[in-house]
């Protein structure tokens, strides 16, 4: 029997983990990604790798030792600050033992680690999928924006929140959570913004109160990524007549919305070195399930998009990728593999998504400061 033609749509952590493990077992796959190259855009902030998901997937992929050379165990520090700037809670990890806990790594570094582990030309850059047509017998024809097409016996939708593969399985679409993050950042923070660097610590600092808040995350190379969060309308900036690219106007609007917060916290808004990026947060309905369909499945955000307040997104995507690869290795047919994988994926996704929905609702609630402090005290 000829080897199945496997197409993974999306070169995120989950899709790349799947491709890496399959290649280690002599199974070829092609990853298609819409970006023009691996460096086409910033990959976002920092991730904590959990022992039973992200770390497990890295070990399965044979990349654990490489991960340790770039991981930041000190990045596990978690700090809660009141709206008047007082430190309410500060969990500092034990002296750098990377093998325990949830060491941090920048998203870009993690992606490069996975990309570098693949055979040359595994990833086909500049391939934006427009749609996929079922051909019968579980195979599909994939159509790309550059007018090329290809056929596959298994299509893996690893293509994120707005997946083009998901409609083959489900009519669910992401819904606005009610919370928007405005992302900004501080460069060379220890030198240029020492007070804010000190307030952030080595990991993540959160200040949450009455449906608003700040999340500051230490990244590598002295960068601090900042999310200014608020429960608001999805089109709040349009309602306010704001052009999101008008840095001065966005700053003025945000400072007004956070009137009464500590001057130190407000400096996270006014001290920006990067401008502002509007990021409304979306999630798929919970539970999100689908009926088994031959020749196609989902992983990561395509399967279970949830709010970042679970801390599970990339970890689960990588675990999904590892589990799907192992199912393909262990089962005699692609169809058997998909059934085995989805029997594990779907219940796990529902549990994580329920937790994420709970997390964002307590973090952006009238008494979020009290709820978050209680949660942190209980879990650290």
C-alpha positions as CSV (number, residue, x, y, z in Angstrom):
1,X,0.0,0.0,0.0
2,X,1.4,3.4,-0.9
3,X,2.2,5.7,2.0
4,X,-0.6,8.2,2.7
5,X,-0.1,11.8,1.4
6,X,-0.3,13.9,4.5
7,X,-0.8,17.7,4.3
8,X,-0.6,19.9,7.4
9,X,-2.1,23.3,7.0
10,X,-0.3,25.8,9.2
11,X,3.3,26.0,10.5
12,X,2.5,26.8,14.2
13,X,3.8,24.8,17.1
14,X,1.2,22.0,16.8
15,X,1.5,21.4,13.1
16,X,5.3,21.5,13.2
17,X,5.4,19.1,16.2
18,X,3.2,16.6,14.3
19,X,5.5,16.9,11.2
20,X,8.7,16.4,13.2
21,X,7.5,13.2,15.0
22,X,6.2,11.7,11.7
23,X,9.5,12.4,10.0
24,X,11.4,10.8,12.9
25,X,9.4,7.6,12.1
26,X,10.0,7.8,8.4
27,X,6.6,9.2,7.4
28,X,6.7,12.1,5.0
29,X,4.4,15.1,5.3
30,X,4.2,18.6,3.8
31,X,3.3,21.7,5.8
32,X,1.7,24.6,3.9
33,X,1.8,28.0,5.5
34,X,0.4,31.4,4.2
35,X,3.4,33.4,5.5
36,X,6.0,34.3,2.8
37,X,8.8,33.0,5.0
38,X,9.5,31.9,8.5
39,X,10.5,35.5,9.4
40,X,7.5,37.1,7.8
41,X,6.0,38.3,11.1
42,X,6.6,38.5,14.8
43,X,5.5,35.3,16.5
44,X,4.2,36.9,19.7
45,X,5.2,36.7,23.3
46,X,6.5,34.1,25.7
47,X,5.1,30.6,26.5
48,X,5.4,28.4,29.6
49,X,5.8,24.8,28.7
50,X,3.8,22.5,30.9
51,X,5.3,19.1,31.9
52,X,2.4,16.9,30.7
53,X,1.8,18.7,27.4
54,X,4.4,21.0,25.8
55,X,7.3,19.4,27.6
56,X,6.0,16.0,26.8
57,X,5.7,16.9,23.1
58,X,9.2,18.3,23.0
59,X,10.6,15.1,24.5
60,X,8.6,13.0,22.0
61,X,10.0,15.2,19.2
62,X,13.6,14.6,20.5
63,X,14.1,18.4,21.1
64,X,14.2,18.5,24.9
65,X,17.9,19.2,25.2
66,X,17.7,21.9,22.5
67,X,14.8,23.5,24.4
68,X,16.8,23.6,27.6
69,X,19.5,25.7,26.0
70,X,16.9,28.5,25.3
71,X,14.4,28.1,28.2
72,X,14.1,30.7,30.9
73,X,13.1,28.9,34.2
74,X,13.2,32.3,36.0
75,X,10.4,33.4,33.7
76,X,8.0,31.4,35.8
77,X,7.8,34.2,38.3
78,X,4.1,35.3,38.7
79,X,3.3,38.6,40.4
80,X,-0.1,40.2,41.2
81,X,-0.2,44.0,41.7
82,X,-3.1,46.1,42.9
83,X,-4.4,49.0,40.9
84,X,-2.5,51.4,43.2
85,X,0.8,49.6,42.4
86,X,1.3,47.5,45.5
87,X,2.6,44.0,45.1
88,X,-0.1,41.7,46.5
89,X,1.4,38.3,45.5
90,X,4.8,37.2,44.2
91,X,5.6,33.6,43.4
92,X,9.3,33.2,42.6
93,X,10.4,29.9,41.2
94,X,13.1,27.9,43.0
95,X,16.6,28.5,41.8
96,X,16.9,27.7,38.1
97,X,16.0,24.0,37.8
98,X,14.7,23.9,34.3
99,X,13.6,20.3,34.6
100,X,10.8,21.2,37.0
101,X,7.8,23.5,36.7
102,X,6.9,25.4,33.5
103,X,10.0,27.1,32.0
104,X,9.4,29.9,29.6
105,X,10.5,30.3,26.0
106,X,9.7,32.9,23.4
107,X,7.2,31.8,20.7
108,X,9.6,32.7,18.0
109,X,12.4,30.7,19.5
110,X,10.1,27.6,20.0
111,X,9.0,27.8,16.3
112,X,12.6,28.1,15.1
113,X,13.5,25.1,17.2
114,X,10.8,23.0,15.5
115,X,11.5,24.4,12.0
116,X,15.2,23.7,12.2
117,X,14.5,20.1,13.2
118,X,12.6,19.3,9.9
119,X,13.9,18.1,6.6
120,X,14.6,20.9,4.1
121,X,11.5,22.0,2.1
122,X,9.1,20.3,4.5
123,X,7.4,23.7,4.9
124,X,6.0,25.3,1.7
125,X,5.9,29.0,2.5
126,X,3.6,31.4,0.7
127,X,0.8,28.8,0.3
128,X,-2.4,30.5,1.5
129,X,-5.2,27.9,1.4
130,X,-8.4,29.2,0.0
131,X,-10.5,26.0,0.2
132,X,-10.5,22.2,0.2
133,X,-12.7,20.0,-1.9
134,X,-13.6,16.4,-0.8
135,X,-12.8,14.0,-3.6
136,X,-14.4,10.9,-2.0
137,X,-12.6,8.0,-0.2
138,X,-11.3,10.5,2.3
139,X,-9.0,12.4,0.0
140,X,-9.2,16.2,-0.7
141,X,-7.9,18.7,-3.2
142,X,-6.4,21.7,-1.6
143,X,-6.6,25.0,-3.5
144,X,-4.1,27.9,-2.8
145,X,-4.3,31.6,-3.5
146,X,-1.4,31.3,-6.1
147,X,-3.7,29.1,-8.2
148,X,-1.8,25.9,-7.4
149,X,-3.5,22.8,-6.0
150,X,-2.5,19.5,-4.5
151,X,-4.2,16.3,-3.3
152,X,-3.9,14.7,0.1
153,X,-5.2,11.5,1.8
154,X,-5.1,13.3,5.2
155,X,-5.6,17.0,5.7
156,X,-4.6,18.3,9.2
157,X,-6.1,21.7,10.0
158,X,-3.4,23.3,12.1
159,X,-4.4,26.7,10.7
160,X,-5.5,28.5,13.8
161,X,-8.5,30.5,14.9
162,X,-9.9,31.3,11.5
163,X,-9.2,27.8,10.1
164,X,-10.1,27.1,6.4
165,X,-10.2,23.4,7.2
166,X,-12.6,23.6,10.2
167,X,-15.7,24.1,7.9
168,X,-15.2,20.6,6.5
169,X,-16.0,19.3,10.0
170,X,-18.0,21.9,11.8
171,X,-20.0,25.1,11.3
172,X,-18.7,26.6,14.5
173,X,-17.0,30.0,14.3
174,X,-15.0,31.9,17.0
175,X,-17.0,34.3,19.1
176,X,-15.8,37.5,20.8
177,X,-15.2,36.8,24.5
178,X,-16.1,40.4,25.5
179,X,-12.4,41.2,26.3
180,X,-9.9,43.0,24.2
181,X,-6.2,43.3,24.7
182,X,-4.3,46.2,23.3
183,X,-0.7,45.0,22.9
184,X,2.3,47.2,23.4
185,X,5.9,46.8,24.5
186,X,9.1,48.1,26.1
187,X,12.5,47.6,24.5
188,X,15.7,47.3,26.4
189,X,13.5,47.6,29.4
190,X,16.1,47.2,32.2
191,X,18.0,50.2,30.9
192,X,15.3,52.4,29.4
193,X,12.4,51.6,31.7
194,X,14.1,50.4,35.0
195,X,11.1,51.1,37.2
196,X,8.7,49.1,35.0
197,X,11.2,46.3,34.6
198,X,11.5,46.0,38.3
199,X,7.7,46.0,38.7
200,X,7.4,43.3,36.1
201,X,10.0,41.0,37.7
202,X,11.5,38.1,35.7
203,X,8.2,36.6,34.6
204,X,4.6,37.8,34.3
205,X,3.0,40.7,36.2
206,X,-0.7,41.1,36.3
207,X,-2.8,43.9,37.7
208,X,-6.5,43.2,37.4
209,X,-9.5,45.2,38.8
210,X,-13.1,45.8,37.8
211,X,-13.1,44.5,34.2
212,X,-9.7,46.1,33.4
213,X,-6.1,45.2,33.8
214,X,-2.5,45.0,32.7
215,X,-0.4,41.9,31.9
216,X,3.3,42.5,31.5
217,X,5.5,39.6,30.3
218,X,9.2,39.4,30.3
219,X,10.6,38.2,27.0
220,X,14.2,37.5,26.0
221,X,16.6,40.2,24.9
222,X,15.3,42.8,27.5
223,X,11.9,43.1,25.9
224,X,8.7,43.3,28.0
225,X,5.5,42.6,26.1
226,X,2.5,44.4,27.6
227,X,-1.2,43.7,27.2
228,X,-3.7,46.4,28.3
229,X,-7.0,44.5,28.8
230,X,-10.5,45.6,29.1
231,X,-14.0,44.2,28.9
232,X,-15.5,46.3,26.1
233,X,-17.2,46.3,22.8
234,X,-15.5,44.4,20.0
235,X,-15.3,47.6,17.9
236,X,-14.5,49.9,20.9
237,X,-12.0,51.9,18.9
238,X,-14.4,52.6,16.1
239,X,-17.1,53.7,18.6
240,X,-14.5,56.0,20.0
241,X,-13.6,57.3,16.5
242,X,-10.0,56.1,16.9
243,X,-7.6,55.1,14.2
244,X,-5.6,52.2,15.8
245,X,-2.5,53.4,14.0
246,X,-2.7,56.8,15.6
247,X,-0.4,56.1,18.5
248,X,-1.0,59.4,20.3
249,X,-4.8,59.2,20.1
250,X,-4.8,55.5,21.3
251,X,-2.5,56.4,24.2
252,X,-4.8,59.3,25.2
253,X,-7.9,57.1,25.0
254,X,-6.4,54.3,27.1
255,X,-5.0,56.6,29.7
256,X,-8.5,58.1,30.1
257,X,-10.1,54.7,30.4
258,X,-7.6,53.7,33.2
259,X,-8.0,56.9,35.2
260,X,-7.3,56.3,38.8
261,X,-4.7,53.5,38.3
262,X,-1.2,53.9,39.7
263,X,1.2,56.2,37.7
264,X,3.6,53.2,37.5
265,X,0.9,51.0,35.8
266,X,-0.1,53.9,33.5
267,X,3.5,54.1,32.4
268,X,3.0,50.7,30.7
269,X,0.7,52.6,28.4
270,X,2.6,55.8,28.0
271,X,6.1,54.3,27.8
272,X,5.5,52.3,24.7
273,X,8.4,51.6,22.3
274,X,6.2,49.7,19.8
275,X,2.9,51.5,19.4
276,X,-0.3,49.7,20.0
277,X,-2.0,46.6,18.4
278,X,-5.7,45.9,19.0
279,X,-6.3,42.3,19.8
280,X,-9.9,41.3,20.5
281,X,-10.0,37.8,22.1
282,X,-12.1,35.1,20.5
283,X,-13.0,31.6,21.5
284,X,-14.8,28.7,20.0
285,X,-18.1,27.6,21.6
286,X,-17.7,25.1,24.4
287,X,-18.0,22.2,23.8
288,X,-16.7,22.2,20.3
289,X,-17.1,18.7,18.8
290,X,-17.6,17.2,15.3
291,X,-18.7,14.0,13.6
292,X,-15.8,11.9,12.4
293,X,-15.1,12.7,8.7
294,X,-12.7,10.6,6.7
295,X,-9.4,12.2,5.7
296,X,-9.5,15.3,7.8
297,X,-9.0,16.4,11.4
298,X,-8.0,19.5,13.4
299,X,-5.5,20.4,16.1
300,X,-4.6,23.4,18.2
301,X,-6.7,26.6,17.9
302,X,-8.5,25.2,14.8
303,X,-9.9,22.5,17.1
304,X,-10.3,24.4,20.4
305,X,-9.6,28.1,20.3
306,X,-9.8,29.5,23.8
307,X,-8.8,32.5,25.8
308,X,-5.2,32.9,26.8
309,X,-6.2,32.7,30.4
310,X,-5.8,29.0,30.3
311,X,-2.1,29.2,29.5
312,X,-2.8,26.0,27.5
313,X,-3.0,27.1,23.9
314,X,0.4,26.2,22.5
315,X,0.9,23.4,25.0
316,X,-2.3,21.7,23.9
317,X,-1.5,22.3,20.2
318,X,1.8,20.5,20.6
319,X,0.3,17.7,22.6
320,X,-2.4,17.4,19.8
321,X,0.4,17.2,17.2
322,X,2.3,14.6,19.1
323,X,-0.8,12.5,19.7
324,X,-1.9,12.7,16.1
325,X,1.6,11.7,14.9
326,X,1.6,8.7,17.2
327,X,-1.9,7.6,16.2
328,X,-0.7,7.7,12.5
329,X,2.4,5.6,13.4
330,X,0.4,3.0,15.5
331,X,-2.7,2.5,13.4
332,X,-3.0,0.5,10.2
333,X,-5.1,3.1,8.3
334,X,-5.5,6.8,8.3
335,X,-9.1,6.5,9.3
336,X,-8.3,4.3,12.3
337,X,-5.6,6.9,13.3
338,X,-8.1,9.8,13.1
339,X,-10.7,8.0,15.2
340,X,-8.1,7.1,17.9
341,X,-6.7,10.6,18.0
342,X,-10.1,12.3,18.2
343,X,-11.3,10.0,21.0
344,X,-8.5,11.6,23.1
345,X,-8.5,15.1,21.7
346,X,-12.2,16.0,22.0
347,X,-12.8,15.3,25.8
348,X,-9.4,16.9,26.7
349,X,-10.3,20.0,24.6
350,X,-13.6,20.5,26.3
351,X,-12.1,20.4,29.8
352,X,-9.4,22.9,28.9
353,X,-11.8,25.3,27.1
354,X,-14.2,25.3,30.0
355,X,-11.2,26.3,32.3
356,X,-10.2,29.0,29.9
357,X,-13.7,30.5,29.8
358,X,-13.8,30.5,33.6
359,X,-10.3,32.1,33.7
360,X,-11.1,35.0,31.5
361,X,-14.5,35.6,33.2
362,X,-12.9,35.8,36.6
363,X,-9.9,37.9,35.4
364,X,-12.3,40.5,33.8
365,X,-15.1,40.8,36.4
366,X,-16.1,43.4,38.9
367,X,-14.2,41.7,41.7
368,X,-11.3,40.4,39.6
369,X,-8.6,41.5,42.0
370,X,-10.1,39.4,44.9
371,X,-10.7,36.4,42.6
372,X,-7.3,36.4,41.1
373,X,-5.5,36.8,44.4
374,X,-7.5,33.8,45.8
375,X,-6.7,31.7,42.7
376,X,-3.0,32.5,42.8
377,X,-2.7,31.8,46.5
378,X,-4.4,28.4,46.0
379,X,-2.3,27.4,43.0
380,X,1.2,28.5,44.1
